[in-house]
Amino acid sequence: MKILSAVTVDEDGNETFDAGVALDKLRKSVELHMLAIYHDSDSNPWKLPKKWEDLNPGEWSEVFQDGIDDRPGNSIWAMNRRYLVSPINGTLKYNRLGQQERGDLNNPLEKASLVLSDVSLTVTEAQYYDCIKLLETFSRFRTRVDVSHLRPIMPVKEDCRAWWRYAVLAGLRQKKLCYWFSWERTRYLCQLRRRYVQLYATLLQQAPSVDIYEIRQIEKILDSKVIILWRLLGHAKVETVKSKETLHKKGSSKRRWWPFGWNSAGLPSEEGGGLEPQLDEEQLTKEEWQAINKLLSYQLDDELSFPVEKVSPNTIRFLVDVSIGQAAARIINIGHTEVMCGRFEQLQVVTSLYLKSTRCDVTLRYCGLSSPEGSLAESVVCEGKTNALDVSFVRAPIGMDLDWQFVAKISPCYVTVHI
C-alpha cells in the first residue's frame, strides 16, 4: 500500500479544519492508493543485512514498495512477484447533515460512498496449493491445542519417559478413550479442584489476598473444558454465599415475634430498632429523586447535548454506496495458462437504513465468463434494459404488511457450450 489518508473536507472537497460542534454537518474523505496483495510461491527466503525491527522507513519502502508503486518492479525484491490482488485505488467519502439540513426525506442523515477502481484477482495453481497447506497448518493447530497442556517442557533427550507419557495421553484424549487413574492421582485432582474453586471464588469477591500466580500455575496443567467447569463451580459458590447473606439480612431486619419481654415497653430492640433509622436515612423522597434526575440530565450547552430527535419512518438514517468500475478474477494452472476468467463492469450496491426498515439495491451492467476455448456466458444489453442484473431486497417494507420483499430482474444472457 502506497498511501492511506483520512482528512476533513469542505463542500468543494478541499481539506479543511473541523471547527463545528458535535451535531453539526461533517464531511470526511479517505483515499487509498496502490493497495496490493501478492504471494510468491517457491521463492527463496529474503536475506537482509539487518534485522526486521532495525530497518528504517526508507529501507522498508525499498523492499516492499517496489512493484506496487508506479515504478516498475526490477529489483531483486520484486522479481517473480505474483499478485493475488493487483494494485487498486479507492476513495471513501462520509457526509453527515447538520441540524438545519435535515428537512428533506430524500437526503440521508448520514452517507458513506466507496468507489473502487479496477479490481483484479488472480490465483495460480501454486498459490492454491500454498493456501491449502496454510489451512492444514491451522487445522493441525486446532487438533493439537487440546493436548498442548500435556506437552513436556524439557527436550526429548532429557526426559524420554515424559514424552512417551505425553504420546499416550494425547492419543487417548484424541481417540476419546477412558483410562484409569490411580488413587493418589484421583485424590490429588480432588484436592486441586477444591483449591482452585476456593481461590477463584475469593478472586470473584475481589479479595486483595488472593494469589493469582497460583491460579495461573494450576490452569497450565488443566484442560480448557475443565477450567470452565471449575470456574462455574466458583461462580455457584459465590452466588450461594450471597444468597445466604441476603436471607440473613432479611431475617435480622424483622422484629421479634414475642411481644412480651424487655422490649415490650416500647423501647427499640437491638435487631429491629437499630436498623430502621438507618433505612429511613438511606431512603430518598420523590422531590429529592427528581432533583437528582434533573441534575444528571442537565447540560451546559444545548448544542453539545445529544437529544433523541424524532425521525420520520421514511427518513433514510444511514446510506452506504459501494461502486466498482471493473473487476476480474482469473485462475491460472501450473503451466501459466488461464483456465477460467470471470469479469463484470459497473457494480453498484446501495444499502439504505431506515428507522424500522432496510433496503438493499444491487445493479450490474455487464458480466461474463470465459475459458481458453472461448466465451462460456455473457450478458447482453437489449432495448429497454441497460443493466444485466437488478436486485432489490427490502426488510420490513414501509406501508406493507410483509416481513421482506425481494425483486430480481435479469437481462438476456448467451451461454455457449463446447463439445
TORKOL-4160 file (C-alpha; in steps of 0.2 Angstrom, whole numbers, padded with zeros to 4 digits, m for minus):
419
<pt num="1" X="0000" Y="0000" Z="0000"/>
<pt num="2" X="0007" Y="0017" Z="m0005"/>
<pt num="3" X="m0004" Y="0030" Z="0003"/>
<pt num="4" X="m0019" Y="0029" Z="0015"/>
<pt num="5" X="m0025" Y="0046" Z="0021"/>
<pt num="6" X="m0041" Y="0052" Z="0030"/>
<pt num="7" X="m0045" Y="0071" Z="0031"/>
<pt num="8" X="m0059" Y="0083" Z="0034"/>
<pt num="9" X="m0065" Y="0092" Z="0019"/>
<pt num="10" X="m0077" Y="0106" Z="0014"/>
<pt num="11" X="m0091" Y="0107" Z="0002"/>
<pt num="12" X="m0079" Y="0108" Z="m0013"/>
<pt num="13" X="m0068" Y="0093" Z="m0007"/>
<pt num="14" X="m0054" Y="0104" Z="m0001"/>
<pt num="15" X="m0045" Y="0099" Z="0015"/>
<pt num="16" X="m0051" Y="0110" Z="0030"/>
<pt num="17" X="m0051" Y="0110" Z="0049"/>
<pt num="18" X="m0066" Y="0104" Z="0058"/>
<pt num="19" X="m0072" Y="0118" Z="0069"/>
<pt num="20" X="m0090" Y="0113" Z="0071"/>
<pt num="21" X="m0100" Y="0106" Z="0085"/>
<pt num="22" X="m0104" Y="0088" Z="0089"/>
<pt num="23" X="m0120" Y="0088" Z="0079"/>
<pt num="24" X="m0116" Y="0100" Z="0065"/>
<pt num="25" X="m0113" Y="0094" Z="0047"/>
<pt num="26" X="m0097" Y="0084" Z="0045"/>
<pt num="27" X="m0088" Y="0078" Z="0029"/>
<pt num="28" X="m0073" Y="0066" Z="0029"/>
<pt num="29" X="m0063" Y="0059" Z="0014"/>
<pt num="30" X="m0052" Y="0043" Z="0014"/>
<pt num="31" X="m0040" Y="0040" Z="0000"/>
<pt num="32" X="m0032" Y="0023" Z="m0004"/>
<pt num="33" X="m0018" Y="0021" Z="m0017"/>
<pt num="34" X="m0009" Y="0006" Z="m0023"/>
<pt num="35" X="m0016" Y="m0007" Z="m0012"/>
<pt num="36" X="m0010" Y="m0024" Z="m0017"/>
<pt num="37" X="m0008" Y="m0042" Z="m0010"/>
<pt num="38" X="0005" Y="m0054" Z="m0018"/>
<pt num="39" X="0011" Y="m0071" Z="m0014"/>
<pt num="40" X="0027" Y="m0078" Z="m0021"/>
<pt num="41" X="0027" Y="m0097" Z="m0022"/>
<pt num="42" X="0043" Y="m0107" Z="m0021"/>
<pt num="43" X="0053" Y="m0092" Z="m0018"/>
<pt num="44" X="0069" Y="m0091" Z="m0008"/>
<pt num="45" X="0069" Y="m0083" Z="0009"/>
<pt num="46" X="0075" Y="m0065" Z="0009"/>
<pt num="47" X="0092" Y="m0061" Z="0016"/>
<pt num="48" X="0093" Y="m0044" Z="0024"/>
<pt num="49" X="0109" Y="m0036" Z="0031"/>
<pt num="50" X="0099" Y="m0030" Z="0046"/>
<pt num="51" X="0085" Y="m0037" Z="0057"/>
<pt num="52" X="0067" Y="m0033" Z="0053"/>
<pt num="53" X="0065" Y="m0022" Z="0068"/>
<pt num="54" X="0081" Y="m0012" Z="0064"/>
<pt num="55" X="0075" Y="m0006" Z="0046"/>
<pt num="56" X="0071" Y="0012" Z="0044"/>
<pt num="57" X="0056" Y="0018" Z="0033"/>
<pt num="58" X="0066" Y="0020" Z="0018"/>
<pt num="59" X="0073" Y="0003" Z="0018"/>
<pt num="60" X="0055" Y="m0004" Z="0021"/>
<pt num="61" X="0049" Y="0005" Z="0006"/>
<pt num="62" X="0064" Y="m0002" Z="m0005"/>
<pt num="63" X="0059" Y="m0019" Z="0000"/>
<pt num="64" X="0040" Y="m0019" Z="m0001"/>
<pt num="65" X="0035" Y="m0004" Z="m0012"/>
<pt num="66" X="0045" Y="m0009" Z="m0027"/>
<pt num="67" X="0032" Y="m0016" Z="m0040"/>
<pt num="68" X="0017" Y="m0009" Z="m0030"/>
<pt num="69" X="0022" Y="0009" Z="m0033"/>
<pt num="70" X="0021" Y="0017" Z="m0050"/>
<pt num="71" X="0039" Y="0012" Z="m0053"/>
<pt num="72" X="0042" Y="m0005" Z="m0062"/>
<pt num="73" X="0047" Y="m0019" Z="m0051"/>
<pt num="74" X="0065" Y="m0023" Z="m0057"/>
<pt num="75" X="0074" Y="m0025" Z="m0041"/>
<pt num="76" X="0078" Y="m0042" Z="m0033"/>
<pt num="77" X="0064" Y="m0039" Z="m0021"/>
<pt num="78" X="0050" Y="m0038" Z="m0035"/>
<pt num="79" X="0057" Y="m0052" Z="m0046"/>
<pt num="80" X="0044" Y="m0066" Z="m0050"/>
<pt num="81" X="0031" Y="m0057" Z="m0040"/>
<pt num="82" X="0014" Y="m0065" Z="m0041"/>
<pt num="83" X="m0001" Y="m0054" Z="m0036"/>
<pt num="84" X="m0017" Y="m0061" Z="m0028"/>
<pt num="85" X="m0024" Y="m0043" Z="m0029"/>
<pt num="86" X="m0017" Y="m0031" Z="m0041"/>
<pt num="87" X="m0014" Y="m0013" Z="m0035"/>
<pt num="88" X="m0030" Y="m0004" Z="m0034"/>
<pt num="89" X="m0036" Y="0013" Z="m0029"/>
<pt num="90" X="m0051" Y="0019" Z="m0020"/>
<pt num="91" X="m0059" Y="0033" Z="m0011"/>
<pt num="92" X="m0072" Y="0034" Z="0004"/>
<pt num="93" X="m0082" Y="0049" Z="0007"/>
<pt num="94" X="m0093" Y="0052" Z="0023"/>
<pt num="95" X="m0106" Y="0065" Z="0024"/>
<pt num="96" X="m0117" Y="0070" Z="0039"/>
<pt num="97" X="m0130" Y="0083" Z="0038"/>
<pt num="98" X="m0132" Y="0097" Z="0050"/>
<pt num="99" X="m0147" Y="0101" Z="0061"/>
<pt num="100" X="m0154" Y="0114" Z="0048"/>
<pt num="101" X="m0152" Y="0102" Z="0033"/>
<pt num="102" X="m0162" Y="0088" Z="0039"/>
<pt num="103" X="m0179" Y="0093" Z="0032"/>
<pt num="104" X="m0179" Y="0083" Z="0015"/>
<pt num="105" X="m0184" Y="0065" Z="0017"/>
<pt num="106" X="m0174" Y="0060" Z="0001"/>
<pt num="107" X="m0157" Y="0066" Z="0008"/>
<pt num="108" X="m0150" Y="0053" Z="0021"/>
<pt num="109" X="m0144" Y="0059" Z="0038"/>
<pt num="110" X="m0128" Y="0050" Z="0035"/>
<pt num="111" X="m0120" Y="0044" Z="0019"/>
<pt num="112" X="m0104" Y="0034" Z="0015"/>
<pt num="113" X="m0099" Y="0032" Z="m0003"/>
<pt num="114" X="m0085" Y="0020" Z="m0008"/>
<pt num="115" X="m0078" Y="0020" Z="m0025"/>
<pt num="116" X="m0065" Y="0007" Z="m0031"/>
<pt num="117" X="m0055" Y="0007" Z="m0047"/>
<pt num="118" X="m0051" Y="m0009" Z="m0057"/>
<pt num="119" X="m0050" Y="m0024" Z="m0046"/>
<pt num="120" X="m0041" Y="m0039" Z="m0052"/>
<pt num="121" X="m0040" Y="m0056" Z="m0043"/>
<pt num="122" X="m0028" Y="m0069" Z="m0049"/>
<pt num="123" X="m0025" Y="m0086" Z="m0042"/>
<pt num="124" X="m0012" Y="m0098" Z="m0048"/>
<pt num="125" X="m0011" Y="m0117" Z="m0045"/>
<pt num="126" X="0005" Y="m0115" Z="m0034"/>
<pt num="127" X="m0004" Y="m0101" Z="m0024"/>
<pt num="128" X="m0019" Y="m0113" Z="m0022"/>
<pt num="129" X="m0008" Y="m0127" Z="m0015"/>
<pt num="130" X="0001" Y="m0115" Z="m0003"/>
<pt num="131" X="m0016" Y="m0109" Z="0004"/>
<pt num="132" X="m0021" Y="m0127" Z="0006"/>
<pt num="133" X="m0005" Y="m0130" Z="0016"/>
<pt num="134" X="m0009" Y="m0115" Z="0027"/>
<pt num="135" X="m0026" Y="m0121" Z="0031"/>
<pt num="136" X="m0019" Y="m0138" Z="0035"/>
<pt num="137" X="m0007" Y="m0130" Z="0047"/>
<pt num="138" X="m0022" Y="m0121" Z="0056"/>
<pt num="139" X="m0031" Y="m0137" Z="0056"/>
<pt num="140" X="m0017" Y="m0146" Z="0065"/>
<pt num="141" X="m0015" Y="m0132" Z="0077"/>
<pt num="142" X="m0033" Y="m0134" Z="0082"/>
<pt num="143" X="m0031" Y="m0153" Z="0084"/>
<pt num="144" X="m0015" Y="m0150" Z="0095"/>
<pt num="145" X="m0021" Y="m0136" Z="0106"/>
<pt num="146" X="m0032" Y="m0148" Z="0116"/>
<pt num="147" X="m0017" Y="m0158" Z="0121"/>
<pt num="148" X="m0005" Y="m0144" Z="0122"/>
<pt num="149" X="m0006" Y="m0143" Z="0141"/>
<pt num="150" X="0001" Y="m0161" Z="0142"/>
<pt num="151" X="0016" Y="m0157" Z="0131"/>
<pt num="152" X="0033" Y="m0158" Z="0142"/>
<pt num="153" X="0044" Y="m0143" Z="0143"/>
<pt num="154" X="0060" Y="m0152" Z="0143"/>
<pt num="155" X="0068" Y="m0159" Z="0126"/>
<pt num="156" X="0066" Y="m0177" Z="0121"/>
<pt num="157" X="0084" Y="m0182" Z="0125"/>
<pt num="158" X="0082" Y="m0176" Z="0143"/>
<pt num="159" X="0066" Y="m0185" Z="0148"/>
<pt num="160" X="0061" Y="m0198" Z="0135"/>
<pt num="161" X="0048" Y="m0205" Z="0148"/>
<pt num="162" X="0039" Y="m0189" Z="0149"/>
<pt num="163" X="0037" Y="m0188" Z="0130"/>
<pt num="164" X="0031" Y="m0206" Z="0129"/>
<pt num="165" X="0018" Y="m0202" Z="0143"/>
<pt num="166" X="0013" Y="m0187" Z="0133"/>
<pt num="167" X="0011" Y="m0198" Z="0117"/>
<pt num="168" X="0000" Y="m0210" Z="0126"/>
<pt num="169" X="m0011" Y="m0197" Z="0135"/>
<pt num="170" X="m0013" Y="m0187" Z="0119"/>
<pt num="171" X="m0018" Y="m0202" Z="0109"/>
<pt num="172" X="m0031" Y="m0207" Z="0122"/>
<pt num="173" X="m0038" Y="m0190" Z="0123"/>
<pt num="174" X="m0040" Y="m0188" Z="0104"/>
<pt num="175" X="m0047" Y="m0205" Z="0102"/>
<pt num="176" X="m0060" Y="m0201" Z="0116"/>
<pt num="177" X="m0055" Y="m0216" Z="0126"/>
<pt num="178" X="m0056" Y="m0218" Z="0145"/>
<pt num="179" X="m0041" Y="m0223" Z="0156"/>
<pt num="180" X="m0039" Y="m0227" Z="0174"/>
<pt num="181" X="m0032" Y="m0215" Z="0187"/>
<pt num="182" X="m0023" Y="m0221" Z="0202"/>
<pt num="183" X="m0030" Y="m0217" Z="0219"/>
<pt num="184" X="m0016" Y="m0205" Z="0223"/>
<pt num="185" X="m0019" Y="m0196" Z="0206"/>
<pt num="186" X="m0038" Y="m0195" Z="0210"/>
<pt num="187" X="m0035" Y="m0188" Z="0227"/>
<pt num="188" X="m0023" Y="m0176" Z="0220"/>
<pt num="189" X="m0035" Y="m0169" Z="0207"/>
<pt num="190" X="m0049" Y="m0168" Z="0220"/>
<pt num="191" X="m0038" Y="m0158" Z="0231"/>
<pt num="192" X="m0033" Y="m0147" Z="0216"/>
<pt num="193" X="m0051" Y="m0144" Z="0212"/>
<pt num="194" X="m0055" Y="m0138" Z="0230"/>
<pt num="195" X="m0040" Y="m0127" Z="0230"/>
<pt num="196" X="m0044" Y="m0119" Z="0213"/>
<pt num="197" X="m0063" Y="m0117" Z="0217"/>
<pt num="198" X="m0058" Y="m0108" Z="0233"/>
<pt num="199" X="m0045" Y="m0097" Z="0225"/>
<pt num="200" X="m0057" Y="m0092" Z="0211"/>
<pt num="201" X="m0071" Y="m0089" Z="0222"/>
<pt num="202" X="m0060" Y="m0077" Z="0233"/>
<pt num="203" X="m0055" Y="m0069" Z="0217"/>
<pt num="204" X="m0073" Y="m0065" Z="0212"/>
<pt num="205" X="m0076" Y="m0057" Z="0228"/>
<pt num="206" X="m0061" Y="m0045" Z="0224"/>
<pt num="207" X="m0051" Y="m0050" Z="0239"/>
<pt num="208" X="m0033" Y="m0042" Z="0240"/>
<pt num="209" X="m0025" Y="m0058" Z="0247"/>
<pt num="210" X="m0029" Y="m0070" Z="0233"/>
<pt num="211" X="m0014" Y="m0077" Z="0224"/>
<pt num="212" X="m0016" Y="m0075" Z="0205"/>
<pt num="213" X="0000" Y="m0083" Z="0201"/>
<pt num="214" X="m0006" Y="m0100" Z="0210"/>
<pt num="215" X="m0022" Y="m0099" Z="0199"/>
<pt num="216" X="m0011" Y="m0097" Z="0183"/>
<pt num="217" X="0000" Y="m0112" Z="0188"/>
<pt num="218" X="m0015" Y="m0123" Z="0191"/>
<pt num="219" X="m0023" Y="m0118" Z="0174"/>
<pt num="220" X="m0007" Y="m0123" Z="0165"/>
<pt num="221" X="m0010" Y="m0142" Z="0169"/>
<pt num="222" X="m0029" Y="m0142" Z="0166"/>
<pt num="223" X="m0039" Y="m0144" Z="0150"/>
<pt num="224" X="m0049" Y="m0128" Z="0144"/>
<pt num="225" X="m0065" Y="m0138" Z="0147"/>
<pt num="226" X="m0060" Y="m0142" Z="0165"/>
<pt num="227" X="m0056" Y="m0124" Z="0169"/>
<pt num="228" X="m0073" Y="m0118" Z="0163"/>
<pt num="229" X="m0082" Y="m0131" Z="0173"/>
<pt num="230" X="m0072" Y="m0127" Z="0189"/>
<pt num="231" X="m0075" Y="m0108" Z="0186"/>
<pt num="232" X="m0093" Y="m0112" Z="0185"/>
<pt num="233" X="m0092" Y="m0121" Z="0202"/>
<pt num="234" X="m0083" Y="m0105" Z="0209"/>
<pt num="235" X="m0097" Y="m0094" Z="0202"/>
<pt num="236" X="m0110" Y="m0105" Z="0210"/>
<pt num="237" X="m0101" Y="m0105" Z="0227"/>
<pt num="238" X="m0101" Y="m0086" Z="0227"/>
<pt num="239" X="m0119" Y="m0085" Z="0222"/>
<pt num="240" X="m0123" Y="m0097" Z="0237"/>
<pt num="241" X="m0114" Y="m0086" Z="0249"/>
<pt num="242" X="m0123" Y="m0070" Z="0243"/>
<pt num="243" X="m0140" Y="m0078" Z="0244"/>
<pt num="244" X="m0136" Y="m0084" Z="0262"/>
<pt num="245" X="m0131" Y="m0066" Z="0267"/>
<pt num="246" X="m0147" Y="m0059" Z="0259"/>
<pt num="247" X="m0158" Y="m0071" Z="0269"/>
<pt num="248" X="m0148" Y="m0067" Z="0285"/>
<pt num="249" X="m0151" Y="m0048" Z="0282"/>
<pt num="250" X="m0169" Y="m0051" Z="0279"/>
<pt num="251" X="m0171" Y="m0061" Z="0295"/>
<pt num="252" X="m0162" Y="m0049" Z="0306"/>
<pt num="253" X="m0172" Y="m0034" Z="0300"/>
<pt num="254" X="m0188" Y="m0041" Z="0306"/>
<pt num="255" X="m0195" Y="m0038" Z="0324"/>
<pt num="256" X="m0196" Y="m0051" Z="0337"/>
<pt num="257" X="m0212" Y="m0061" Z="0336"/>
<pt num="258" X="m0213" Y="m0062" Z="0356"/>
<pt num="259" X="m0222" Y="m0047" Z="0361"/>
<pt num="260" X="m0218" Y="m0048" Z="0380"/>
<pt num="261" X="m0201" Y="m0046" Z="0387"/>
<pt num="262" X="m0188" Y="m0032" Z="0390"/>
<pt num="263" X="m0193" Y="m0023" Z="0374"/>
<pt num="264" X="m0212" Y="m0023" Z="0376"/>
<pt num="265" X="m0212" Y="m0006" Z="0384"/>
<pt num="266" X="m0209" Y="0002" Z="0368"/>
<pt num="267" X="m0190" Y="0003" Z="0368"/>
<pt num="268" X="m0182" Y="m0001" Z="0352"/>
<pt num="269" X="m0175" Y="m0019" Z="0351"/>
<pt num="270" X="m0157" Y="m0022" Z="0346"/>
<pt num="271" X="m0161" Y="m0031" Z="0330"/>
<pt num="272" X="m0176" Y="m0021" Z="0323"/>
<pt num="273" X="m0174" Y="m0004" Z="0330"/>
<pt num="274" X="m0156" Y="m0002" Z="0327"/>
<pt num="275" X="m0158" Y="m0005" Z="0308"/>
<pt num="276" X="m0174" Y="0005" Z="0305"/>
<pt num="277" X="m0167" Y="0023" Z="0307"/>
<pt num="278" X="m0153" Y="0018" Z="0296"/>
<pt num="279" X="m0165" Y="0013" Z="0282"/>
<pt num="280" X="m0175" Y="0029" Z="0285"/>
<pt num="281" X="m0159" Y="0039" Z="0282"/>
<pt num="282" X="m0155" Y="0030" Z="0266"/>
<pt num="283" X="m0172" Y="0032" Z="0258"/>
<pt num="284" X="m0175" Y="0047" Z="0247"/>
<pt num="285" X="m0191" Y="0057" Z="0244"/>
<pt num="286" X="m0199" Y="0059" Z="0227"/>
<pt num="287" X="m0193" Y="0078" Z="0227"/>
<pt num="288" X="m0175" Y="0073" Z="0230"/>
<pt num="289" X="m0176" Y="0060" Z="0216"/>
<pt num="290" X="m0182" Y="0072" Z="0204"/>
<pt num="291" X="m0169" Y="0085" Z="0209"/>
<pt num="292" X="m0155" Y="0071" Z="0206"/>
<pt num="293" X="m0163" Y="0066" Z="0189"/>
<pt num="294" X="m0163" Y="0085" Z="0184"/>
<pt num="295" X="m0145" Y="0087" Z="0189"/>
<pt num="296" X="m0139" Y="0072" Z="0180"/>
<pt num="297" X="m0149" Y="0077" Z="0164"/>
<pt num="298" X="m0143" Y="0095" Z="0164"/>
<pt num="299" X="m0130" Y="0100" Z="0151"/>
<pt num="300" X="m0122" Y="0117" Z="0149"/>
<pt num="301" X="m0124" Y="0119" Z="0131"/>
<pt num="302" X="m0139" Y="0113" Z="0121"/>
<pt num="303" X="m0128" Y="0111" Z="0105"/>
<pt num="304" X="m0116" Y="0099" Z="0114"/>
<pt num="305" X="m0130" Y="0088" Z="0120"/>
<pt num="306" X="m0137" Y="0073" Z="0111"/>
<pt num="307" X="m0156" Y="0073" Z="0112"/>
<pt num="308" X="m0167" Y="0059" Z="0105"/>
<pt num="309" X="m0174" Y="0068" Z="0090"/>
<pt num="310" X="m0190" Y="0062" Z="0081"/>
<pt num="311" X="m0186" Y="0054" Z="0064"/>
<pt num="312" X="m0199" Y="0050" Z="0052"/>
<pt num="313" X="m0201" Y="0032" Z="0046"/>
<pt num="314" X="m0197" Y="0037" Z="0028"/>
<pt num="315" X="m0181" Y="0046" Z="0033"/>
<pt num="316" X="m0165" Y="0037" Z="0027"/>
<pt num="317" X="m0154" Y="0037" Z="0043"/>
<pt num="318" X="m0139" Y="0029" Z="0035"/>
<pt num="319" X="m0134" Y="0026" Z="0017"/>
<pt num="320" X="m0120" Y="0015" Z="0011"/>
<pt num="321" X="m0115" Y="0016" Z="m0008"/>
<pt num="322" X="m0102" Y="0004" Z="m0015"/>
<pt num="323" X="m0096" Y="0006" Z="m0033"/>
<pt num="324" X="m0084" Y="m0005" Z="m0043"/>
<pt num="325" X="m0079" Y="0001" Z="m0060"/>
<pt num="326" X="m0072" Y="m0016" Z="m0067"/>
<pt num="327" X="m0067" Y="m0032" Z="m0059"/>
<pt num="328" X="m0060" Y="m0048" Z="m0065"/>
<pt num="329" X="m0055" Y="m0065" Z="m0057"/>
<pt num="330" X="m0043" Y="m0077" Z="m0066"/>
<pt num="331" X="m0037" Y="m0095" Z="m0062"/>
<pt num="332" X="m0021" Y="m0100" Z="m0069"/>
<pt num="333" X="m0014" Y="m0118" Z="m0070"/>
<pt num="334" X="0004" Y="m0124" Z="m0067"/>
<pt num="335" X="0009" Y="m0121" Z="m0085"/>
<pt num="336" X="0004" Y="m0102" Z="m0083"/>
<pt num="337" X="m0012" Y="m0105" Z="m0094"/>
<pt num="338" X="m0028" Y="m0096" Z="m0090"/>
<pt num="339" X="m0041" Y="m0109" Z="m0085"/>
<pt num="340" X="m0056" Y="m0098" Z="m0082"/>
<pt num="341" X="m0059" Y="m0079" Z="m0081"/>
<pt num="342" X="m0074" Y="m0070" Z="m0074"/>
<pt num="343" X="m0077" Y="m0052" Z="m0075"/>
<pt num="344" X="m0090" Y="m0039" Z="m0073"/>
<pt num="345" X="m0092" Y="m0020" Z="m0075"/>
<pt num="346" X="m0101" Y="m0006" Z="m0065"/>
<pt num="347" X="m0106" Y="m0015" Z="m0050"/>
<pt num="348" X="m0116" Y="m0004" Z="m0038"/>
<pt num="349" X="m0123" Y="m0009" Z="m0021"/>
<pt num="350" X="m0133" Y="0004" Z="m0011"/>
<pt num="351" X="m0139" Y="0000" Z="0006"/>
<pt num="352" X="m0152" Y="0011" Z="0015"/>
<pt num="353" X="m0156" Y="0010" Z="0033"/>
<pt num="354" X="m0172" Y="0017" Z="0039"/>
<pt num="355" X="m0180" Y="0018" Z="0057"/>
<pt num="356" X="m0188" Y="0001" Z="0056"/>
<pt num="357" X="m0183" Y="m0005" Z="0038"/>
<pt num="358" X="m0168" Y="m0009" Z="0027"/>
<pt num="359" X="m0167" Y="m0008" Z="0009"/>
<pt num="360" X="m0153" Y="m0015" Z="m0002"/>
<pt num="361" X="m0151" Y="m0012" Z="m0021"/>
<pt num="362" X="m0139" Y="m0021" Z="m0032"/>
<pt num="363" X="m0136" Y="m0016" Z="m0051"/>
<pt num="364" X="m0123" Y="m0024" Z="m0063"/>
<pt num="365" X="m0121" Y="m0018" Z="m0080"/>
<pt num="366" X="m0111" Y="m0032" Z="m0088"/>
<pt num="367" X="m0105" Y="m0049" Z="m0083"/>
<pt num="368" X="m0096" Y="m0063" Z="m0092"/>
<pt num="369" X="m0087" Y="m0080" Z="m0090"/>
<pt num="370" X="m0074" Y="m0086" Z="m0102"/>
<pt num="371" X="m0061" Y="m0101" Z="m0104"/>
<pt num="372" X="m0047" Y="m0104" Z="m0116"/>
<pt num="373" X="m0059" Y="m0111" Z="m0129"/>
<pt num="374" X="m0069" Y="m0095" Z="m0129"/>
<pt num="375" X="m0084" Y="m0087" Z="m0120"/>
<pt num="376" X="m0095" Y="m0098" Z="m0109"/>
<pt num="377" X="m0108" Y="m0085" Z="m0104"/>
<pt num="378" X="m0110" Y="m0067" Z="m0107"/>
<pt num="379" X="m0124" Y="m0054" Z="m0104"/>
<pt num="380" X="m0131" Y="m0043" Z="m0117"/>
<pt num="381" X="m0140" Y="m0026" Z="m0117"/>
<pt num="382" X="m0156" Y="m0026" Z="m0125"/>
<pt num="383" X="m0169" Y="m0012" Z="m0129"/>
<pt num="384" X="m0176" Y="m0006" Z="m0113"/>
<pt num="385" X="m0164" Y="m0015" Z="m0101"/>
<pt num="386" X="m0147" Y="m0006" Z="m0098"/>
<pt num="387" X="m0141" Y="m0017" Z="m0084"/>
<pt num="388" X="m0138" Y="m0036" Z="m0084"/>
<pt num="389" X="m0144" Y="m0038" Z="m0066"/>
<pt num="390" X="m0156" Y="m0028" Z="m0055"/>
<pt num="391" X="m0159" Y="m0034" Z="m0037"/>
<pt num="392" X="m0169" Y="m0026" Z="m0024"/>
<pt num="393" X="m0171" Y="m0033" Z="m0006"/>
<pt num="394" X="m0182" Y="m0024" Z="0007"/>
<pt num="395" X="m0183" Y="m0030" Z="0025"/>
<pt num="396" X="m0200" Y="m0024" Z="0033"/>
<pt num="397" X="m0206" Y="m0014" Z="0019"/>
<pt num="398" X="m0214" Y="0003" Z="0024"/>
<pt num="399" X="m0233" Y="0003" Z="0022"/>
<pt num="400" X="m0234" Y="m0015" Z="0018"/>
<pt num="401" X="m0239" Y="m0030" Z="0029"/>
<pt num="402" X="m0224" Y="m0040" Z="0024"/>
<pt num="403" X="m0208" Y="m0047" Z="0033"/>
<pt num="404" X="m0197" Y="m0045" Z="0017"/>
<pt num="405" X="m0198" Y="m0042" Z="m0001"/>
<pt num="406" X="m0186" Y="m0047" Z="m0015"/>
<pt num="407" X="m0186" Y="m0042" Z="m0033"/>
<pt num="408" X="m0174" Y="m0048" Z="m0046"/>
<pt num="409" X="m0173" Y="m0043" Z="m0065"/>
<pt num="410" X="m0160" Y="m0052" Z="m0076"/>
<pt num="411" X="m0157" Y="m0047" Z="m0094"/>
<pt num="412" X="m0154" Y="m0060" Z="m0108"/>
<pt num="413" X="m0138" Y="m0070" Z="m0107"/>
<pt num="414" X="m0130" Y="m0080" Z="m0120"/>
<pt num="415" X="m0122" Y="m0097" Z="m0115"/>
<pt num="416" X="m0110" Y="m0106" Z="m0126"/>
<pt num="417" X="m0106" Y="m0125" Z="m0124"/>
<pt num="418" X="m0091" Y="m0133" Z="m0132"/>
<pt num="419" X="m0092" Y="m0152" Z="m0135"/>
